[in-house]
Amino acid sequence: METIKINPFLALFATLALISLLFFSVPIINILTSIDGSSYLEAIKDRDITDSIILTFKVSLWATLFIIIVGLPLGYILARYDFAFKSILEAIIDIPVMIPHTAAGIALLGVFGEEYFGGKFFSFFGIEFLGTEQGIMIAMMFLSAPYLINSAKDGFRKVDIKLEAVARTLGSNQFKTFFVITLPLARKDIINGSIMMWARGLGEFGAVVILAYHPMVTPVLIYDRFTSYGLTEASSISALMILLSIIIIAILRFLNNRF
């Protein structure tokens, strides 16, 4: 009879990994299973809930698309060039992840409020941030953009600079090299960062509630229902939002890993 050999390294890591998975999955499974089918249907039929979920998904998507446009160049510069105070710049990008989100909301209010220079400047173009979708958008961008920028930076660093040099010697200009060589090779990291930014925006509460309590995104609506009606009312909205988020993010992750 052969003796079964147990790999102590693998056994330890598998046990620790299982603890991590249980920590993340048990609360989610609990809230999803604690709500019966009729509660899900009632939540879907509630116009305030569906409007809030659509608003949350939509504004977080717009925030992500905007940072893709302005954030990818920043990620590329950080990945490709060394310059004075680079570490300080990287720290500034990471700060929104570290500070309390309500403090971030107050910081944004001190720039984009109606009485401050940012608010006054954009008011000339008919753009206001207090109690508007634009206010929700800048709150989501400020808190979640580091996920996309840092992921893009890591993706660009993985691209062999020699490939860019070869393309340049073959007559490709720097713009064409970026879009034909660098961007496709860093695609997976950029998409992963975009998913993380979009997903993080969905859950933003602290900064959003300072700038725009109304219109209500889902995290604010959950808080409003919880304080007004209690745990049961808030749980149905939470479960529906979690379920939709899991489905969408799982599909996006699958597509990104597959292609």
C-alpha positions in Angstrom: 0.0 0.0 0.0 1.5 3.3 -1.1 1.9 6.1 1.4 0.1 9.3 0.4 2.5 12.2 0.6 1.1 15.5 1.6 2.8 18.6 0.4 3.0 20.8 3.5 3.5 24.0 1.4 0.5 23.4 -0.8 -1.6 22.3 2.2 -0.8 25.4 4.1 -1.4 27.7 1.2 -4.7 25.9 0.2 -5.9 26.4 3.8 -5.1 30.0 3.9 -6.6 30.6 0.5 -9.8 28.9 1.6 -10.0 31.2 4.6 -9.7 34.2 2.2 -12.4 32.8 -0.1 -14.7 32.2 2.8 -14.2 35.7 4.2 -15.2 37.2 0.8 -17.9 34.8 -0.3 -19.9 34.0 2.9 -21.3 37.5 3.4 -22.2 37.7 -0.3 -23.8 34.3 -0.4 -25.6 35.1 2.8 -27.2 38.3 1.5 -28.1 36.8 -1.8 -29.8 33.7 -0.3 -31.5 35.7 2.5 -33.7 37.4 0.0 -36.5 35.4 -1.6 -37.6 35.6 -5.2 -40.6 37.9 -4.5 -38.3 40.4 -2.8 -36.1 40.5 -5.9 -39.2 41.0 -8.1 -40.5 43.8 -5.8 -37.1 45.5 -6.0 -37.1 45.3 -9.8 -40.6 46.7 -10.0 -39.6 49.7 -7.7 -38.9 52.5 -10.2 -36.7 54.3 -7.7 -34.5 51.3 -7.3 -34.2 50.5 -11.0 -33.5 54.2 -11.9 -30.9 54.3 -9.2 -29.1 51.2 -10.5 -29.2 52.4 -14.1 -27.8 55.8 -13.0 -25.0 54.1 -11.0 -23.9 51.8 -13.8 -24.2 54.6 -16.4 -22.3 57.3 -14.5 -19.5 54.9 -13.4 -19.1 53.9 -17.0 -18.8 57.5 -18.2 -16.3 58.1 -15.5 -14.2 55.1 -16.6 -14.3 56.1 -20.2 -13.2 59.7 -19.4 -10.2 58.4 -17.4 -9.3 56.0 -20.2 -8.8 59.0 -22.4 -6.9 61.2 -20.0 -5.4 58.6 -17.7 -3.7 56.3 -20.2 -1.2 59.0 -21.3 -0.4 59.5 -17.6 0.1 55.8 -17.1 2.3 55.6 -20.2 4.5 58.5 -19.1 5.0 57.0 -15.6 5.9 53.6 -17.2 8.3 54.9 -19.8 10.1 58.0 -18.3 12.1 58.8 -15.2 12.0 62.4 -14.0 12.3 64.5 -10.9 9.6 64.1 -8.3 8.1 61.0 -10.1 7.6 59.3 -6.8 5.7 62.3 -5.5 3.4 62.2 -8.6 2.8 58.5 -8.1 1.9 59.2 -4.5 -0.5 61.9 -5.5 -2.3 59.4 -7.8 -2.6 56.9 -4.9 -3.8 59.4 -2.3 -7.5 59.1 -3.2 -7.4 55.4 -2.3 -5.9 56.1 1.1 -8.0 59.1 2.4 -11.5 58.8 3.9 -14.0 59.1 1.1 -16.0 61.8 2.9 -12.8 63.8 3.1 -12.4 63.4 -0.7 -15.9 64.7 -1.1 -15.2 67.8 0.9 -11.9 68.3 -1.0 -13.9 68.1 -4.3 -16.6 70.4 -2.9 -13.9 73.0 -2.1 -13.0 73.1 -5.8 -16.2 72.4 -7.7 -18.7 74.0 -5.4 -20.7 76.9 -6.7 -18.7 79.4 -4.8 -15.3 78.1 -5.7 -13.1 78.6 -8.8 -13.8 75.2 -10.4 -17.5 75.6 -10.0 -17.5 79.1 -11.3 -15.4 78.2 -14.3 -17.6 75.3 -15.4 -20.8 77.3 -14.7 -19.9 79.4 -17.8 -20.4 76.2 -19.8 -23.7 75.3 -18.0 -22.1 72.5 -16.0 -22.9 72.2 -12.3 -21.7 69.6 -9.9 -23.9 69.9 -6.8 -26.8 67.6 -7.0 -26.1 66.5 -10.6 -24.8 63.5 -12.5 -21.7 65.5 -13.2 -21.0 65.7 -9.5 -21.5 62.0 -9.1 -19.1 61.4 -12.0 -16.2 63.5 -10.6 -16.7 61.8 -7.2 -16.4 58.4 -8.8 -13.5 59.4 -10.9 -11.5 60.9 -8.0 -11.8 57.8 -5.9 -11.5 55.0 -8.5 -9.2 56.4 -11.2 -6.0 55.2 -9.4 -7.1 51.6 -10.2 -7.1 52.2 -13.9 -4.0 54.4 -14.1 -1.8 52.1 -12.0 -3.0 49.0 -13.9 -2.3 50.7 -17.2 1.1 51.8 -15.9 1.9 48.2 -15.0 0.7 47.0 -18.4 2.9 49.5 -20.3 5.9 48.5 -18.3 5.4 44.9 -19.4 5.7 45.9 -23.1 9.2 45.4 -24.3 10.6 48.8 -25.2 12.6 47.1 -28.0 9.4 46.4 -29.9 8.6 50.1 -29.9 12.1 50.9 -31.1 11.8 48.4 -34.0 8.5 49.9 -35.0 10.1 53.4 -35.0 13.0 52.2 -37.2 10.5 50.8 -39.7 9.0 54.2 -40.2 6.2 54.2 -37.6 5.8 57.5 -35.8 5.3 57.6 -32.0 1.5 57.9 -32.2 1.2 54.9 -34.6 3.6 52.9 -32.5 1.6 53.5 -29.3 -1.8 52.6 -30.9 -0.5 49.6 -33.0 2.1 48.1 -30.8 2.0 49.3 -27.2 -1.7 49.7 -26.5 -2.7 46.2 -27.9 0.1 44.5 -25.9 -1.0 46.3 -22.7 -4.7 45.6 -23.4 -5.4 43.0 -20.7 -4.0 45.2 -17.9 -5.8 48.2 -19.2 -9.1 46.3 -19.4 -8.6 44.8 -15.9 -7.9 48.3 -14.5 -11.0 49.6 -16.3 -13.1 46.9 -14.8 -11.7 47.6 -11.3 -12.3 51.3 -11.7 -15.9 50.9 -13.0 -16.6 48.4 -10.2 -15.2 50.7 -7.6 -17.3 53.5 -8.9 -20.4 51.5 -8.4 -19.8 51.3 -4.7 -18.8 54.9 -4.1 -20.8 56.5 -1.3 -18.8 58.9 0.9 -17.7 61.4 -1.7 -21.0 61.1 -3.7 -23.2 61.8 -0.8 -21.3 65.1 -0.1 -21.6 66.3 -3.7 -24.9 64.8 -4.8 -27.3 63.2 -2.4 -29.8 63.5 -5.2 -30.1 62.1 -7.8 -29.6 58.9 -5.7 -27.0 56.4 -6.8 -27.6 52.9 -5.4 -25.2 53.2 -2.4 -26.9 56.4 -1.3 -30.4 54.8 -1.9 -29.4 51.8 0.2 -28.3 54.1 3.1 -31.5 56.1 2.7 -33.7 53.1 2.8 -31.8 51.6 5.7 -32.1 54.7 7.9 -35.7 55.2 6.9 -37.2 51.7 6.8 -34.6 49.3 8.3 -32.4 46.4 7.3 -35.0 44.4 5.3 -35.8 47.2 2.9 -32.1 47.9 2.3 -31.2 44.2 2.0 -33.3 43.7 -1.1 -31.6 46.6 -3.0 -28.2 45.4 -1.8 -28.8 41.9 -3.0 -30.0 43.0 -6.4 -27.1 45.3 -6.9 -24.6 42.6 -5.8 -26.2 40.0 -8.1 -26.1 42.3 -11.1 -22.5 43.3 -10.3 -21.3 39.7 -10.0 -22.9 38.8 -13.3 -21.5 41.7 -15.3 -18.0 41.6 -13.8 -17.8 37.8 -14.3 -18.7 38.2 -17.9 -16.2 41.0 -18.4 -13.5 39.0 -16.7 -14.2 35.9 -18.8 -14.1 37.9 -22.0 -10.9 39.6 -21.1 -9.2 36.3 -20.1 -10.6 34.5 -23.2 -9.6 37.1 -25.8 
